[in-house]
Amino acid sequence: QVQLVESGGGLVQPGGSLRLSCAASGTAGRFYAMGMAWYRQAPGKQRELVAIVTSGESTNYADSVKVRFTISRDNAKNTVYLQMNSVKPEDTAVYYCTGRLGTLEVWGQGTLVTVFS
């Protein structure tokens, strides 16, 4: 059973940086084949896509985070990262990691990021 566990959330001031991690387990050595993504959900808002990294390591970003955020993956560690730079108050949200492999779609439990001044 594939499981995803996010970590790295917390409090950060505007303009600061934070790195989120998402560790996968139970992939039976197939993490490299999984498409991975980060979503976020701010209070009172719908969940939105933040960034995607494919199995071929192509990336795509929401316009609101382009240039500021970087998604990456380390297949040897079964982990995907989200480097968040120049954060803004509007980046405050619960950040979720998700992975897809064929018809399988798995979500983590989320990690809270709060940007405050």
Stockholm file with secondary structure:
# STOCKHOLM 1.0

chainA/1-117         QVQLVESGGGLVQPGGSLRLSCAASGTAGRFYAMGMAWYRQAPGKQRELVAIVTSGESTNYADSVKVRFTISRDNAKNTVYLQMNSVKPEDTAVYYCTGRLGTLEVWGQGTLVTVFS
#=GR chainA/1-117 SS CCEEEEECCEEECTTCCEEEEEEEESCTTCGGGCEEEEEEECTTSCCEEEEEECTTCCEEECTTTTTTEEEEEEGGGTEEEEEECSCCGGGCEEEEEEEEETTEEEECCCEEEEECC
#=GC SS_cons         CCEEEEECCEEECTTCCEEEEEEEESCTTCGGGCEEEEEEECTTSCCEEEEEECTTCCEEECTTTTTTEEEEEEGGGTEEEEEECSCCGGGCEEEEEEEEETTEEEECCCEEEEECC
//
